[in-house]
Amino acid sequence: MVDFTALIESITNRNASYSVTVTDDWLQGRTIYGGLSAALCLAAVNRHAPDLPPLRSAQLAFIGPATGTLAMTPAILRRGKSTVFVGADLSGEDGLATRAAFCFGAARTSSVHHEGIPAPQVKEPEASPQFFRDVPGLNFVKNFDGRLAAGSFPFSKAPEPSMTLWLRHRDEKVVPSIVPLVALTDAPPPASMVLFETFGRISTMTWSIDMLTDHVETEDGWWLVRTSAENAADGYSSQSITVWNSARKPIMVCRQNIAIFI
């Protein structure tokens, strides 16, 4: 296995783009999973423009499968006094796979402060059951440690499609920061799979991210992640994702649109 740290370090500069070859242990079927596509785009952006302020938001469209040797092509879209917009395309053997737009912004003095996203009261990781299981084709989940802190397992047909998980990288060299957190946040299956009776194919189509803090830090690598399917109909599901650190401080909120083929 190639761990996350080694994979990110293997990214090389190639003319106006960045290149990486992803090994089979990071695949979801025949493609890498969406969280890794997003993390690779962000890592390439950080190398292309190392002086960027903190990430504030991101929008990602997963257009096609990311296979073979991958190329990430970042471009500065606009640089203002405090914010920078950067685009990034990730392409593979089948053409364009992911299109990303990132907004970076410097912190500014403000009289407004409000935290309205309290963390759920759940058990600690050590008291929660293991979440990830060996599933043929889902090679990438072996890179993560997950514990079900609340909610239901996929395929349980529970009435409430929601999961609250403790998540962390198995790679002990990972230092808490935005790139590994993006890769980790998309590791769990969509919450709508709680409603499934048996395995069915799904695909994340779009993902929007809003960062709530400059301080992407936690203890022992653990992050608390709640994912909830708010609606599922006509072969699509809309879900929300919230991430807190081990101290229960809110870090990130997300929305995803999922295609369901069952």
N, C-alpha and C positions, 0 to 999 in steps of 0.2 A: 504493500500500500504506500502511496505517496501522501503524506500528511498535508494539512492545509498550509502550514508555514512553508514547506518545501515547494508546494504548488505555486504559491504566490511569488516566491523567490525565483521560480523558473521562468517567469515572464521576461521576454527579451524584446528589445527595441528593434523594429524592422522598418526602416525608412520612416514613413509618416504614421505607422501603426505599431502595435505591440502584439506579440505572438506568444501562444502557450499551447502545449500539447497536454490534454487532460487524460489521465489514465482511466481504465475501466472501473476502478473502485469509486469514481465520482459520478457514475452514470445512473440515470433513471430511464431504464429501457435502453434505447439507442442514443439518447441525448443526455447532456448534463442537465441537472435540475435548475429551475429558474433562479433560485437564490445564489447559486454559484455563477450563473451568467451575470447577474447584477453585481456581485462582488468583483468579478473580473473586470467589468466595465469601470467600476469605481476605482479599482487598483490602477488601471491604465490611466485614468484621469489624474490620479494623484501623482503618478510619475511624469505625466505630460506637463502638469502645472503644479509643482511642489509648494508654491507659495499661496495656495488657496486658503481662504478662511474656513471655518467649520461648515459642514454640510447642514443645510436647513431643510431641504426637501428633494424628492426624486420622483420621477415618473418613468415607468418602464413598460414597454410593450414586447411581449414574447411572441415573435412573428412566425418563427419556424424552429426546427430542431437544430441544436448546436452540436455538430459532429466533427470528428477529425481534428486537425490542427486549427486552432481558432485565432482570429485576428481581431483585435480591439482597436478602433480608430476614433480617438477623441478629438474634439475641436472646441476652442473657445467661441461661444456664441455672442456673448456680450460681457464686458467688464465695466462695472460702474464704480462709484466711490466706495461702496461697502459690500456690494453683491457681485457675484460672478456666475453666469450661466454657462454650463459646459454640456455639450452633447457627446454621445459615444455610441458607436455601432459595433456590435459583435457579429462576426460572420464566420461561417464554417464551410464545409464541403458542399452543403446544400444552399449556400447563399446567405442572405441576411437572416440572422436568428433573433437578435435582440436590438431594440433601439431605446436608448436611455437619454433622459434630460435631467441634469443635476443643477440645483441652485445652492450656492455657497454664500454665506453672509457673515460679516464680522459682527460681533456683539456690540450693542450700543447701550448707553445709559438710558434707563426708562423708569418711570414712576409706577408702571403697571406690573403687577405680579399676581398670578392666580394659578393654583394647582387644583384641578377638578377631576383628576383621574386617580382615585385611591386604589391601591393594590388590594386584591381579594385576600381574605384571611384563609390561608391554606397551610398544609403541613410542610415541613422542611423537606428538601430532596431525599435525605436519608430515610424518611418515614413514608415515602411515596413509592408506588410500584413502578417497575421498569416499563417504559412505553414502547420503545422501538423493538421490533422483532424482525427476524430474518424473513424477507419476502423476496422470492425470485425476481430479478430484474431491478430491484431497488438497492443497488449496490451502495449508493452514497450514504445511506442511513447508518452504515457501520462506522462512519466518521464522527458520530454524535452520541452523546449520552443524554437520555431523556427520561423523565419521571412524570407520571400522571398525578398532578396535585389536586385536580378537581375536574368534574365533567365525566365524559364517557369515552371509551375506546372506539375507534372506527369499527364499522360493521356490527355495532351493538343494537342498532335500531332504537336507540334511546330517543325520547321525544324532544329533547333539547340538544340541538347540534352545536355543542360548545366543548372546548377542551382548555384546561389550564395546565401548563407544563413547565417544569424546570428543565432548562436546556443548557448544554455546554458542549464545547468541542472536546473530543477525546485527545486531540493533540495538545499536550501539556505545554508546548512552546508558544501557543497562541497568547498574545497579550491583548487584553480587552481594548478594542478600538472599533471604528465604524465598519471597516471592511469585513472582518470575521463575524461581526454581529449581523450584518446583512445576509451573509451566507447561512448563518444559524437560524435566523428568524423564519426563513422559508423552508426549513427542513421538515417540519411536521406535515402530514397530509391535510388537505382542506377539511374544515370542520363539518362540511356537508357529508363527509364520508361516515360520520356517526349514524346517519340515516340509512346507510346502505345495509343490505342484508348479506351480500357477497361482494367480492372485489369487482370494481368497475373502473374503466379508464377515465381519467380526468386530465385536464390541462389548464394551467394558469395562463390567462390571456393578458391581463394588465395588473400592475402593482403600483400603488402610490404610497409614498413614505413621507411622513413629517417628523422631523427630529424635534424633541422637546428640551434638549439641553446640549451644551458644549461638552459636558463631562461624561464621556462614554466609558464608565468604569464600574467594576463589580468585584466581589470577593469570590475566590475559589472557582472562577470561571462561570458561575451559575447566573442565568437570566430567567426571569419569570415571564412566561409568554401565554397570553390568553387569546384564543382564536374562536370566533363565533360566526356561524352562518346566519345571516339575518333574513335571507330569502333564498329560496331555491325553486325554480320553475322554468319550464320550456327548455330544459337542458343547460341552464346556467345557474350559478349561485354567486351571490354577493356576500363577502365576508369582511369582518373587521379583525384587526390584530393589534394588540397592545403589548408593549414590552416594558417591564420594570427591572431594575437591578436587584441584587441580593438584599439591599437595604430598603427595598420597596419604593424607590424613587422612580417616577415615570421617565422613560428614555425615548420612546418611539411609538407613534401610532400609524397604522397602515390600513389600506383598503385593497382588496383583490377581487377581480372578477374571474370566476372559474367556469370552464366548460365541462359539462358532465355528459359522458357517453354511456349511460345506463338507464 
